[in-house]
């Protein structure tokens, strides 16, 4: 459980680790945007397949991210259930047909193949972005990523802020684990054996010290950067600057092609939705 809570950069000998941080950021943002905009199931399945293949080659082990994946799956299922509860006929409205499984279109609560298909597309949207996000977080050196951002025109102040955020994700998770163990030693039961309200009270006992320790860390870093006159000059040098290489350009070309395919499907489908019920 402890190892599952730690999500951050890990040095590995993979081609994904060797790619520039800017390349991975551009790919993650571009694929996420086009994937969230489109409802073409064929395209979403293709992007999901690509993301799973990349996740395999990243050599990230399941046990390293199991806890995070379980939380994401739980929230995704909850969201799908809420979508159905508040709009059980939305799929019928979108696709313009009704192939009923239970009930009739006149009833508020009914179940149609159109609704299931719509929610399946939502599920694909949730799933495909998760491997990409994990790859980005766990294969990108924060310092090299900040240098790459600055190289493509982002202010070094913003670049350094992003690098600090990425660098301290494992530290915050370590603090959470330490505080959690300390609170359990004091008698606060937050394991699965405890009741829901007991676990909620225990979580509050963890969150408040975590917030305070994070604020202390922010204050220390801010003072150290101010003493070193950070931000005084318009430019700065980077210790871990990494130039774009052949693989970076190749990856960017592939990303552009995937995005163009997604945009082309808008015209083919006459909109964002692919309708197999026509």
KARABEL-V767210 format. One record per residue. N is the residue number from 1. RES is the residue in three letters. SS is DSSP state (h for helix, s for strand, l for the rest). PSI is psi in whole degrees, -180 to 180 (* if undefined). NEAR is the number of other ideal C-beta (glycine too) atoms within 12 Angstrom. Layout:
N;RES;SS;PSI;NEAR + N;RES;SS;PSI;NEAR
This chain:
1;UNK;l;-41;18 + 2;UNK;l;-44;16 + 3;UNK;h;-28;20 + 4;UNK;h;-20;19 + 5;UNK;h;-12;28 + 6;UNK;l;109;26 + 7;UNK;l;116;32 + 8;UNK;l;-176;29 + 9;UNK;l;134;32 + 10;UNK;l;126;26 + 11;UNK;l;122;15 + 12;UNK;l;156;20 + 13;UNK;l;77;12 + 14;UNK;l;160;22 + 15;UNK;h;-26;22 + 16;UNK;h;-39;38 + 17;UNK;h;-31;29 + 18;UNK;h;-14;25 + 19;UNK;l;152;38 + 20;UNK;l;146;38 + 21;UNK;h;-35;42 + 22;UNK;h;-39;36 + 23;UNK;h;-45;40 + 24;UNK;h;-36;41 + 25;UNK;h;-46;37 + 26;UNK;h;-44;32 + 27;UNK;h;-45;40 + 28;UNK;h;-47;34 + 29;UNK;h;-46;20 + 30;UNK;h;-48;29 + 31;UNK;h;-35;39 + 32;UNK;h;-43;29 + 33;UNK;h;-51;21 + 34;UNK;h;-34;34 + 35;UNK;h;-34;40 + 36;UNK;h;-28;23 + 37;UNK;h;-43;23 + 38;UNK;l;153;35 + 39;UNK;s;27;33 + 40;UNK;l;111;32 + 41;UNK;h;-38;31 + 42;UNK;h;-43;22 + 43;UNK;h;-43;35 + 44;UNK;h;-40;37 + 45;UNK;h;-38;22 + 46;UNK;h;-44;24 + 47;UNK;h;-38;40 + 48;UNK;h;-43;28 + 49;UNK;h;-43;19 + 50;UNK;h;-45;28 + 51;UNK;h;-37;34 + 52;UNK;h;-37;23 + 53;UNK;h;-44;17 + 54;UNK;h;-39;35 + 55;UNK;h;-39;32 + 56;UNK;h;-45;17 + 57;UNK;h;-16;21 + 58;UNK;l;-14;34 + 59;UNK;l;24;21 + 60;UNK;l;126;33 + 61;UNK;l;147;17 + 62;UNK;h;-41;18 + 63;UNK;h;-21;16 + 64;UNK;h;-27;25 + 65;UNK;h;12;29 + 66;UNK;h;-45;21 + 67;UNK;h;-45;22 + 68;UNK;h;-43;28 + 69;UNK;h;-40;25 + 70;UNK;h;-40;18 + 71;UNK;h;-44;17 + 72;UNK;h;-43;24 + 73;UNK;h;-41;19 + 74;UNK;h;-46;15 + 75;UNK;h;-36;17 + 76;UNK;h;-45;25 + 77;UNK;h;-43;19 + 78;UNK;h;-42;15 + 79;UNK;h;-41;19 + 80;UNK;h;-40;28 + 81;UNK;h;-43;17 + 82;UNK;h;-36;16 + 83;UNK;h;-44;25 + 84;UNK;h;-41;27 + 85;UNK;h;-42;16 + 86;UNK;h;-20;13 + 87;UNK;l;70;23 + 88;UNK;l;-14;31 + 89;UNK;l;16;29 + 90;UNK;h;-36;28 + 91;UNK;h;-38;35 + 92;UNK;h;-41;30 + 93;UNK;h;-40;17 + 94;UNK;h;-50;25 + 95;UNK;h;-11;28 + 96;UNK;l;8;17 + 97;UNK;l;169;20 + 98;UNK;l;114;27 + 99;UNK;l;98;21 + 100;UNK;s;142;21 + 101;UNK;s;-46;18 + 102;UNK;s;142;17 + 103;UNK;l;-164;17 + 104;UNK;l;162;17 + 105;UNK;l;-21;23 + 106;UNK;l;-21;11 + 107;UNK;l;146;15 + 108;UNK;l;-51;15 + 109;UNK;l;108;17 + 110;UNK;l;172;25 + 111;UNK;s;123;25 + 112;UNK;s;160;32 + 113;UNK;h;-30;21 + 114;UNK;h;-42;32 + 115;UNK;h;-43;35 + 116;UNK;h;-39;28 + 117;UNK;h;-42;31 + 118;UNK;h;-46;34 + 119;UNK;h;-28;31 + 120;UNK;h;-40;26 + 121;UNK;h;-40;37 + 122;UNK;h;-42;30 + 123;UNK;h;-42;29 + 124;UNK;h;-38;32 + 125;UNK;h;-40;34 + 126;UNK;h;-39;31 + 127;UNK;h;-44;29 + 128;UNK;h;-29;39 + 129;UNK;h;-21;32 + 130;UNK;h;-51;34 + 131;UNK;h;-37;37 + 132;UNK;h;-43;40 + 133;UNK;h;-42;33 + 134;UNK;h;-40;36 + 135;UNK;h;-45;41 + 136;UNK;h;-46;40 + 137;UNK;h;-38;36 + 138;UNK;h;-2;34 + 139;UNK;h;6;40 + 140;UNK;l;115;44 + 141;UNK;l;122;32 + 142;UNK;h;-41;32 + 143;UNK;h;-43;24 + 144;UNK;h;-35;34 + 145;UNK;h;-41;41 + 146;UNK;h;-42;36 + 147;UNK;h;-38;30 + 148;UNK;h;-42;34 + 149;UNK;h;-45;33 + 150;UNK;h;-32;31 + 151;UNK;h;-33;28 + 152;UNK;l;10;25 + 153;UNK;l;-4;11 + 154;UNK;l;139;22 + 155;UNK;l;140;18 + 156;UNK;h;-23;27 + 157;UNK;h;-46;21 + 158;UNK;h;-42;18 + 159;UNK;h;-43;34 + 160;UNK;h;-35;27 + 161;UNK;h;-43;25 + 162;UNK;h;-41;30 + 163;UNK;h;-41;32 + 164;UNK;h;-42;27 + 165;UNK;h;-45;24 + 166;UNK;h;-38;31 + 167;UNK;h;-32;25 + 168;UNK;l;2;23 + 169;UNK;h;-48;29 + 170;UNK;h;-35;23 + 171;UNK;h;-43;27 + 172;UNK;h;-40;29 + 173;UNK;h;-37;26 + 174;UNK;h;-42;23 + 175;UNK;h;-42;27 + 176;UNK;h;-45;31 + 177;UNK;h;-43;24 + 178;UNK;h;-47;20 + 179;UNK;h;-39;30 + 180;UNK;h;-46;28 + 181;UNK;h;-38;20 + 182;UNK;h;-42;20 + 183;UNK;h;-37;27 + 184;UNK;h;-35;23 + 185;UNK;h;-27;14 + 186;UNK;l;-2;15 + 187;UNK;l;2;13 + 188;UNK;l;112;23 + 189;UNK;l;117;22 + 190;UNK;l;15;31 + 191;UNK;l;177;16 + 192;UNK;l;-16;11 + 193;UNK;l;-24;11 + 194;UNK;l;161;17 + 195;UNK;l;162;13 + 196;UNK;h;-46;13 + 197;UNK;h;-37;12 + 198;UNK;h;-42;20 + 199;UNK;h;-38;21 + 200;UNK;h;-43;16 + 201;UNK;h;-39;19 + 202;UNK;h;-37;29 + 203;UNK;h;-38;24 + 204;UNK;h;-38;18 + 205;UNK;h;-20;25 + 206;UNK;h;-42;30 + 207;UNK;h;-44;21 + 208;UNK;h;-50;17 + 209;UNK;h;-33;23 + 210;UNK;h;-43;26 + 211;UNK;h;-45;18 + 212;UNK;h;-42;15 + 213;UNK;h;-35;23 + 214;UNK;h;-40;25 + 215;UNK;h;-38;16 + 216;UNK;h;-42;16 + 217;UNK;h;-42;22 + 218;UNK;h;-42;20 + 219;UNK;h;-42;14 + 220;UNK;h;-45;17 + 221;UNK;h;-41;23 + 222;UNK;h;-44;17 + 223;UNK;h;-41;13 + 224;UNK;h;-41;14 + 225;UNK;h;-36;19 + 226;UNK;h;-40;13 + 227;UNK;h;-29;11 + 228;UNK;l;12;14 + 229;UNK;l;40;10 + 230;UNK;l;133;19 + 231;UNK;l;-3;18 + 232;UNK;l;-42;13 + 233;UNK;l;157;11 + 234;UNK;l;-27;9 + 235;UNK;l;163;13 + 236;UNK;l;160;22 + 237;UNK;l;161;11 + 238;UNK;l;134;24 + 239;UNK;l;-34;12 + 240;UNK;l;35;23 + 241;UNK;l;135;24 + 242;UNK;l;118;29 + 243;UNK;l;158;20 + 244;UNK;l;136;22 + 245;UNK;l;-179;17 + 246;UNK;h;-43;15 + 247;UNK;h;-32;21 + 248;UNK;h;-46;28 + 249;UNK;h;-38;18 + 250;UNK;h;-43;18 + 251;UNK;h;-40;31 + 252;UNK;h;-38;25 + 253;UNK;h;-44;17 + 254;UNK;h;-41;23 + 255;UNK;h;-45;32 + 256;UNK;h;-42;20 + 257;UNK;h;-43;20 + 258;UNK;h;-43;32 + 259;UNK;h;-41;27 + 260;UNK;h;-38;17 + 261;UNK;h;-45;25 + 262;UNK;h;-41;33 + 263;UNK;h;-40;21 + 264;UNK;h;-34;16 + 265;UNK;h;-25;28 + 266;UNK;h;-43;21 + 267;UNK;h;-41;14 + 268;UNK;h;-42;18 + 269;UNK;h;-9;22 + 270;UNK;l;26;12 + 271;UNK;l;-165;17 + 272;UNK;l;-21;26 + 273;UNK;s;134;30 + 274;UNK;l;123;28 + 275;UNK;l;101;24 + 276;UNK;l;-3;21 + 277;UNK;l;-6;21 + 278;UNK;l;*;11
